[in-house]
Amino acid sequence: MFKHVEPEVGAGISFSFEGVPVRARPGETIAAALIASGYKNFRDTPEKGRPRGPLCMMGVCFDCLVILDGTPNQQACQIEVHEGMSVQRQRGAALISPDD
């Protein structure tokens, strides 16, 4: 299991994943905070619904896609956590509008 190597200093940041409160450190990405909290699966594949989680942690693989504050297809490894954000597991493919 992944864990922080240094103790947390300060109050930290609180956000939710699937409605469950998660604590994060300032500057962490959503993916790093979720991994440190014990979460492994962030999305399900479109075809067979298989669980996926972060692989590359640098924005190349897209295995960490989540729904962030109602917006799908957000890369958890590229977005810094902010107080109060709501993150949901992305299940299957999300529709993309032509305006995006």
GIHU-V561679 format. One record per backbone hydrogen bond with DSSP energy under -0.5 kcal/mol. NH is the residue of the N-H (numbers start at 0). CO is the residue of the C=O. Records with the same first field share a line. If there is no record, write none. Layout:
# GIHU-V561679
NH: CO + CO
This chain:
# GIHU-V561679
12: 23
14: 21
15: 84
16: 19
17: 86
19: 16
21: 14
23: 12
27: 24
29: 75 + 78
30: 75
32: 28
33: 29
34: 30
35: 31
36: 32
37: 34
38: 33
41: 39 + 51
42: 51
43: 89
44: 49
48: 44
51: 42
64: 61
65: 73
66: 87
67: 65 + 70
68: 66 + 85
70: 67
71: 69
73: 65
75: 63 + 73
77: 74
78: 74
79: 77
80: 27
83: 13
84: 81
86: 15 + 84
87: 66
89: 41 + 64
90: 88
91: 43 + 89
99: 96
